[in-house]
Amino acid sequence: MAKLLFRLGEWSVRKSKMIIIGGIVLLILLASIGLGKGPSFTGSMTIPGTKSEQAADVLKAEFPPSADEGQIRLVFKVKQGTLETPANKNLINKALKNMETDSAVKSFLSPYDGYTLSEDKKIGYADVTYKLPAAEVTEKSKEHALKVANSLNDKGIQTELAGSVALSELEVGGTSEVIGILIAFMILAFTFTSFLAAGLPILTAVIGLGIGLMTIIIGSNFVSMSSFSITLAVMLALAVGIDYALFIMSRYRQQLAEGFERHVAIAQANATAGSSVVFAGLTVIIALVGLSVVQIPFITTMGLAAAVSVFVAVIIAVVFVPAVLAAAGERINPARENKWLRKWSGSKKKHKSENFWGKVVTRKPWLTTILCIVILTVCTLPFMHMQLGLPDNGLKSTETTERRGYDLLAEGFGEGFNGPLIIVAKAAGSSDPQADIAKSTAFIEKLKGVASVSPIIPSPSGNAAIINVLPKTGPHDIRTTELVKSIRNQADTIFKEDKVQVLITGTTSVNIDISEKLSEALPKFALLIVGLAFVLLMMVFRSILVPIKAVLGFLFTLGATLGFVVWVIQDGYLGSLFGIPEPGPVLNFLPILITGILFGLAMDYEVFLVSRMREDYNHSGDALKSVKSGMTHSGPVVTAAGLIMIAVFASFIFAEDTIIKSMGLALAFGILIDAFIVRMTLVPAIMTILGRSAWYLPKWLNRILPNIDVEGESVMNNQKKSE
């Protein structure tokens, strides 16, 4: 691999102008196609084969599906009097008539015709149905609905909006992301002591991000994928794009400092750091593609979309970055430093054999190891009571109309109103299906957690029926989950005895089923990628103990990250600091998603740090010296890379959407733990304890394992320094 990347680096240097122009032309071409077609994302997050999906299939078969029509629910509340007073009634009816002036509105049902008033008549709601699916309702229609709601608010009737039409659009690329990139730029500036050198990784990462992003947007028109796929792809493309360029640029500047000719140094950097980039990138891609083994469609598409963005970042790093370095010429030579940045970065010491942190960690390795394990274990403890779910309007900020509407509905009609259970019963082959259904479902009304049960609605065939059940508790309450399980347990007995199928669907039961399925898939997926990591790292490092240490470190990272997420999001600690308005369940697909992503990124840091240790050990045979050398040469770069990733991921914490916020929080903390506690502290401490035995590999195993030259030894041994 190193020889191939060396030749690729040489080619990129020779054809630098062609590659730079070609990359920009490709970006413009993809952007014109992507923006012309536009994105076509869906919000569908379902899992085939779950009990709620089976219920939905029966529902579709027995009840002719109505057109997919978007709906906005206007929720009203008065403090004085009731909604039935003539003045209030007149104002609401006028407002609903005003809604009909929007040509996209198909119909509306007022609270007076639909009898949708609370018991005290102070709270009610009206449903406005559109001619278009919820995802296609225009911004103009949404603004019209908000204007109508505001007109009632001005007249003393509190009016909020709910329903299937999303009023808060998913935004990617806001001010917080720009701040994240600026922080990354300043970290690079202090690392390279040059503003120009700092700008190059940002530039190449943005070009890679644009190409990957447009590819995904074009692909969304042909493949069904969740809108969150694009957010994840942006996060990873920015973070790894900057980091991969940083690793190659850092090695290039090291080679220049050691006296190599500029064009040779670029090819050498591509052969050495580039090999690590390719291996690390492939590890991330394999982890993301590996998400498909859980056989959950929306998780698979999210993983594949993110894998595309990482693949583009790798190609940009080993092809486009060398071309940009060649074009930059002597302007980014390490000798040409910015005096102000050098002043604030500290004095420059040449020929350092060890740095301060490497000295601290290796001096007391046992104490360091114990302290790290204690910190990681404490962080992991909250993970033991993790509860999964899918955030809804009830977990949004009270500044949003959706959250206020959610609260009003809960206040007027009970907590369970926002998470109704739809019971689908079928008695095919019965002489009197409706009588059998009524008898078989009578038990539901007597269950402890049920607030109310609607009358039975028979299907056109008469063989099935729908019953709406309102729980006493909200959709995220553990008691609602227990109610669903209780109904299903009795339904199994009823089917055996009475041959009546009783199934549950609806948003609440779908979320419960998805959460359970994902919880079951997590240990299998983690085991799969840990096994993969062990084999790959054994090939790279020619060692048994180094891979064991690496995967154990990853498991510590994963446990600590999930524990922290539970502590903040579910338990509510520091929630206000991160802008989390309400404690709630952990996003149900977050654990499996960050398992794949953190695995790949953790292996990035492992490879970049430990490969330098192995390179030095192969030359000197001194285990302790090799650890210190790795910390000296690769430590600062890994530190900068970790800080950049944290800055990029943390910028997403300030997004409005709760799902994006939780993804940003989990990944930022995960990188903080992995880069600085596991890789930069625990790993060198354990490597010091292991000594020479860290590099032990049985001879028979060494013979059968393929040799992956990540350090680029085959290339470096054949190169001579310039005079």
N, C-alpha and C positions, 0 to 999 in steps of 0.2 A: 504493500500500500504506500509506504514512504517513497519508494522510487517512482511510482506512478504520480504521486502528488508533487514530487520534485519536478518531474517533466512538465506537469500541468502548470506549476508555478512559473517555470521558464517560458512556456508558451504564452501565459497570461501577460508576462512582462513584455514579450516581443509584440503581442497583439493588443496592447493595453488600450489604444484608442478605439480599435474595432469593438472590443468587449464593452467598454464604457458606453459608447454610442449605441451598441446593440442592446445593452441592458435598459437604457433609457427608452429606446424605440419600443422594446417589448412591453415595458410598463405603460407607455402611452397607448399602444395597440390594445392591450388587455383592458385598460381603463375605459377606452372608447366603447369596447364591446360590453364590458360589465355595467357601466353606467347607462349604456343604451338599453340593455335588457332589464336592468334593475334587479334588486334582490327578490327572492321568492321564498322567504322563510315561513315555516309553520310553527305554531305553538304546541303542536301535538306531542304529548309525553305519555305514551301508553306502552304497556307490555303485553304482547300476545300470550294467551294461555292462562292469564290470571282469572280468578273467579268473577271479578267485576267485568272483565272483558267478555266472559261467557254470558253474563247477564245482559250486557249490551248487545250481543249477537242475537239473543232471544228477543230482546226489545225491538231490534230492527226487523226481525222476521215476522213478529206478531203484530207490530204497530207500524203501518206504512210511514216511512220517514218523511217528515215535513221538510220543506226547503231550508237550507242552511241560511238562517236569517239572523243578523246581528240585533242585539237588544240593549237599550240603555234604560236603566231603572231610575226614575226620579223619586227620591225619598224625601218626605216632608215631615216637618215637626213645628208645632206652635207651642209657645209658652203660656199664652193667655187664651182661654176658651178652648175650642176644639176645631178640628178640621171640617166639622159639619156645619159650623155657623155659616149663614148665607154669604157674608163678606169673603171668608176664606175659600168657600166652595167656588164662588164666582172667580176669584183670582186664579185658583188652580185650573179650573176649566178653561179660562182664557189663555193661560200659559200653555196648556196642552194643545189647544187650537193653534197657537203660535208655532208649536213644534211641527205641525202638519204643513206649515208653509215651506219646509224643507222638502224638496221633491224626492229625496231619497227615503223619506219616512213612508212606510206602508200603512201602519195603523197604530193606535194607542188604546190602552185600557185604563180608564181613570180609577182612582181608589173607590169611587162611589158606585161604579158599574161592576167592578171586580170584587167589591167588598173586602178590600185590602187595607183595612184600618185596624189599628191596635185596639185593645179592649177599652182603653180610656179615651179613644178617638183623638189622641194628640199626635200620633205618628201614623203615617200611611205611605203607600207608594203607588206609582203608576208605571206601567211597562210600555215603552215605545219601541215598536218593531220596525226594522229597516228592510228595504228590498234587497240589500246586499249582505253577504256573509260578514261576520264581525270584523275579520281582518281587512276587509275592503272598504269599510265605512271611512269616508274621507275626513281630513282634518277640518274642512269647512263645516261638515255636519256635526263634528264634535264641538267645534267652536260655537255653533248655533245652539246646541244643547246647553253648553256652559253659560251662554248669554241669557237663555231662558231661565236657568237656575238662579243666576245672579239677579235677574229682575224680580224674582219672588223673594230672594234674600233681602233686597232693598225695601220690600213691602212688609217685612216682619215675619215671613214664613221661611224658616230655615230649610233650604233645599240642597241636597247633595246627590251625587250621581254614583250609580253602581251598574251592574249588568255585565254582559259578555264582551262589549266593546271596550278595548283597552284605551284608557284616556291618557295614560303615561307611556309615551313611546320609549322603546329601548334605544339608548343613545350610546354610541361608541365614538370616542375621540373628543371628549370635552376638555374643559380647562384643567381639570385635575391630571389628566393624562399628559398634557403639555408640561405641567409642573414636574411630573415624574421624569419626563425626557430631559428637562432642564437640570434636574438634580443629577441624572445620569451623566449629563455633559460636564457638570462641575467635578464629579468624581473622576471622570476620565481626564479632565484638565489637570487635576492635582496628581493623578497617577503618571501622566506623561510629561508634566510640567510644560505643557504646550496647548494653546487653545486650538490651533490648527489640527494637531494630531488628535485632539479630543473630538473634533467634529467629524472625522472620517468614519469611525464606527457608527455614529448616529446616522450619517448620510447613507452608508451602505445598508444599515438595518432598515431604514425607512424605505429605501428602494425595494429591498426584499419583502418588507411588509406589504407594500403596494402591489407587487406582483402576486404574492400569496393571497392577499385579500380579494383582488379582482378575480383570481382563479376560483376562489370559493364562491363569490357572488355569482359568477357565470354557472358554476356547478349547481347552485341552489335552484336554478331553473329546470334542472333535469333530475335532481335527487331530492327527496323530501328530507329536510333537516331543520332542527330547532333554531330559533333566532339566537340562542345563547352560543351556538357553534361559532359565530363570527366573533363574539366577545373573547372566548377562550383562544381562538386563533390569533387575535390581535395581541392579547397578553403574552402568549408564548413567542410569537414572531418578533416582537419588540425586544423581549428579554434575552432570548437566545441569540437573536441577530446581533445585538450590541456586544454580548459576551463573546461570541465566537470571533467576531472581528477584533475584539480586545486581545484575545489569546494569541491570534496570529500576529497582530501588530506588536505586541509585547515581545514575542520571540524574535521578530524581525529586528527590533531595536536592540535587543540583547546581542544578536549576531553582528550588527553594525558596531556596537561598543567593543566587541571582541576582535574587530579588525577585518571582518569579511567585506568583500566588495558588495555594493548595494544590490545589484541584480541577483548575485549568488545568495545574499542574505534573504531576499524575498523567497527564492525557491527553497532555501533551507527551512525557513519559517513555515512554508506550506507543507514541507515534508515532515516536520516534527510536530509543531502545534497543530498543523492542518490534519495530521493523522489522528490526533486526539479529538479534534473537532468532528471529524467524520465518524469516529467510533462513538463519541458521546452523542452526536446527533442521531445516529442509527439506533442507539439505545433508547433515546427519547421516542423516536418514531415507532420502534418495536413495542414500547410500552403503550403508546397511544393506539396503535393498530390492535394491540392485544386486548383493548377494551371490548373488541367485538366478541371475545370468547364468552362474555356474560350474556350474549344473545338478547340484548335490549336495544331495539332499533335506534332510539334517539341518542343513547350513549355511544353507540357504534358510529353514527354520523358525526357526533361531536369530536370523537377521537380521530376519525379520518380527516376531518376538516383541519384540526390542529396539526395532524401529522403532515399534511400538505404544506402548511405554513412553516413548519420546522425543516422539512426537506428543502424548501426554497431557501431558507436561511443558511443551510449547510452549503448549497451550491453557490450562493452569493459569497460565502466566506472563503471558499477554496478557489473560486474562479474570478469573481469581481473584485474582492479585496486586494489580491496581488496586483491586479491591473491598476487599481486606484493608488496603491503604494508606489508603483512604478511611475505613474503620472505625477505624484506629489514630489518625487525626486528628493533633493537634499533638504527640502523645507521641513520635513518631520524627523530629521536626524536627531538622535538624543543629545548631541552636542549643542544643538540650537534650542536652548531652553528660554522660557519666559522668566525674567528675573523676579517678577512679583510672585508668580506661582512657586518658584524655587524657594523664595524667602519663607512663604507660608507652609511649604511642604517639608521644610527642615533641610539641614545640610546634607550634601550628597557625599556619601562615603563609597569609595571604590574598593573593589576586591573584598567585600564583606564575606566572611565564612559562615556567619550566623546572624540572625536578627533577634531582636529583643524577645518577641513572643516565642520563637523557637527555643530560645534559651530557657525561658520560664517553664514551658511545657515539658521539656526533656529533663530538666533538673530534678523535678519531683513527679515522675510519671505515675506512680501508684496513687498518690494523693490526687493528682489531676484526674485520673480515671475514675476514682471513687466519687469525687465531687460532680463530675459530668453525669455519671449514672444516677446519682441522687437527684440532680436537677431535672433530668429527663424523666425519671420515674414520677416525681411530684407533678410534672406537667401532664403526664399520661393519666393520672388518677381520675379526673372528671370523665374521661372517655368511657369508664365503666357504666355510667348511667345515661349514655347517649340515646336520644329519642329522635327518630327521623320523621320528616314530613316535607310538605311543599308550601313555601310561604304564600299567603293570599293577601287580600286587601286588609285583613285584620292585623297584619304585621307591618303595614306601611306607616309612614309618618302621619301624625294627626294634621299635618299641613296639607295633605292631599284630600280631595273630595271623596275619593274611593274609601279611604279609611273612616272618614266621618260618616259616610253613608252606611258602612259596615256596622259601625257602633250604634247608629240610630236604629237599624233593623234588629240588632241584638237587644237593644233597650225596649223596643216596642213589641217584639214577637218572640223573644227568648234567644239564648245563646245558640241553640241548635238550628235556628232559622237560616243561618249562613252556611250550614253544612247538612242539608237534608239527605236522608237515605232513600233511594228509590228501590222499592222491593218489586221484583218481577217474578210472578208466580205462573207456572204452567202445569196444566193437568190434561195433557193430551191422552185420548183413549178413554176418558171418563164419560159416563152417561150424563152426568150433570157437573161439568167442569167448574162453573162459578160457585156452586154450593160446596164442592170439595176444596176449592181455593179459599173460600171464606172460612171454612172449618180449620184448614191447615195453617192459616195465617192469624187466627184469633189470638194465639199466644203472644204475638208481638206487643199488643196493647198493654199486656200485663207485666211486661219486663220493666225492671227497676229504672233504667235510664231513659225511658221513652216519655216525651212530653205530650205528643199528640199523634194520631194516626188518621190519615184521610180516608174517605170512603173508597171502596174498590172501584177501579175504572176498568171495565172489561175490554178485551181486544175485539176487533171486527170478527175474528173467527170464533170468538167465545171460548177458546181453549186457554187463554192467558189473561192476566190482569196486572195492573200497576197499582201499587199502594205507596203513597208518600209518607214517610215517617220522620218526624222532627225529634231529634234527641234533646235531652235537657241540657246537655253540655255542648261546647263549641267544637269545631272540626279538629282542633289540635289537642283537645283534652284526651288524656289517656283513657278516661271513662267512656268516651265515644268509641275508641278502638275496641274496648272490652265489650261494648254493646254489639258492635258488628260481629265480633267473634262469637258472642252468645247466640245471636240470631243464626249464624251459619252452623254452629254446633247442633242446634235443634233442627235446622233445615235438613241436615244429613239424616237424622232419625226419621223425620217426616217423609223424606223421599223413599226410604226403605219400607216404611209401614204403609203410607197412603199413595205412593207413586206420584206425589205432587212436588214439582221442582220449585224450590224457593231460593231465589238468588238476589244479591244486592249489587247495585251499581250507583252511579252518582260520583261527583268530584271527591267527596270524603272517602268513600270506599276504594275508589281508584288510587288515591294517594296512599292509603293504608297498604294496599296490595303492592304498589310500586316500592314503597319503603321496605316491606318485608322481603320482597324479591331481591332488592339491592343489598340488604343486610346479609342474606344467604350467599350472594355472589361474592361479597367482599373477601372472605377468608380464602376462597378458591383462587380468586384473581391474585391476591397478595402472594399466595404460595407459588403460583405459576411464575410470576415475575421475579420472586426471590430466587427460585431455582434457575431461571434464565440468567439472572445477574451472576450467580455463583459460577456457572459454566463459562460465561463470557469473560469475567474477570480472571478466572483461572488461566484462560488462554492468553490474556493480555499480560498478566503479571507473573506467569509461570510460578505460581504459588498456591498453596491450599489455605494457609492461615489468613492471608491478605483478603481473599474473597469472603471468607467467613466473617472477618471483622467488618468488611464493607456492608454486607447484607444485614448484620446485626445492628450496625449503625443506622441503616435505613429504617429498620423496624422501630428503633428508638425515635427517629425523626417522625415517622408516621404516627406513632402513639402519642407523642408530645403535641404534635400539630392538631390531631383530632381532639385531644384533651383540652387544649387551649380554645379551640372553636366551640366546644360544648360549654366551657366556662364562661365565655363571652356571649355567645348567641343564645344558648339555651338557658344558662343560669343567670344571665343578665349582668355579670360583673364587667365594668368598664364599657358597658354598652353605649352610654352617652358620649364617651370619648371617640368611639368609632362611628357615631351617627346611627346606631341601631335603636330604632324607636321603641321596640317592644321585644321582651324575651320570647322565644318561640323555638320550635323544633329545628334541628339542623337540616339543611337542604338535603333531601333524600339521596340525590346522586352525587353529592359533594365528596363523601369518603372514598368512593370507588374512583372518582375522577382525580382527586389529588393523590391517590395511591399511585396511579399510572404516571402522573406528571412529576411528582416528587421523586419517584423512582428514577426516572430519566435524568432529572436535574441533579439528584444526589450522586448518580454515577458520573455525571459531568465533572463535578468537583473532585470525586475520588480519582478519576483518571488523570486530570490535570495536575493534581498534587502528588499522587503516589507514583505516577509514571516518571516524574522528575527525580523522585527518591530512588527508583529502580535504575534509572539512567546513571546516577552518581554511584550507586552500589556496584553496578557492573564494571565501572571504571576503577573504583577505589577498593572495593571489598570491605569497606568499613560501614557497618550498619548504622551506628549512631551518627557518624558524619553525614551519611546519605539522608537521614531524617532532617538534620539541621540544614543541609543544602537544599532539600526540597522546600522547606519552610522559607528559606532565604530567597530562592529564585522564583518559586511558584506561589508562595504564600501571599505576597502583596497583590499579585494578579488575581488570585482566587478571592481575596478580600474585596478588591474593587469589583469583581464580577458579582459577588454576593450582594454588595451594596447596591449595584445597578439593578439587579433583579428585584431586590426588596423595594427600591424606589418605583420601579415600573408597576409591580403588582400592588403596592400600597396605594398607588394613585387611583386604582379601581375601587378602593374602600369608600371613596367619597362619591361614588355613583349613587343616583337616586334609587335604582332598582335593588331590592334586598338580595336577590340571587347573585347579581354581579358583585355586590358588596361582600357577601360571604365568601365568594370565590377569591376575590382579591385579598381578603383578610387571611384566609387559610394558606394561600400560596406565599404571601409575604412572611408570615410567621414561620412557615415550613422552611423557607430558604434561610431565615435568620437562625433557626435551630440547626439546620443541617450544615450550613457553611461555617458558622462560627463556633458552635459547641461541638458538633460531631466531627466535621472534617478538619477544622483548623485547631482543635484542642484534643478531642478524644482520640482521633486517628494517630497523630504523631506520638501521643503518650503511649498508646498500645504498641505502636511500632518500636518505640524505644524499649519497652518491656520485653517484646519478642526478640529483639536483636536479630542475629543472623538467621534464626529459625523462621522468621517471617517470610524468608525467600526460599523455604524448603519445598521441593517438589520431587516426588519419587521418579527415578530415571525412566521407568517403564511408562509412566504417565506423560513425562516430558516428550518421549518419542512419539506418542500417538496424538498429542494435542497439536493442532496447527499453530504455527508461530506468527503472531500478529505484531509487527514491528511498530508499535505506537510511538516509541521514543525516536524513531527515525535513525537508529544506529547505523543501518546499512548505508544510509546516505552520508551521515556525518563523518564516518570513518574514511570515506573517499574524497572528502573535501579538504582543501588547504586554505589557510588564511591568505588574504591578499597582502602584498608587501606594504 
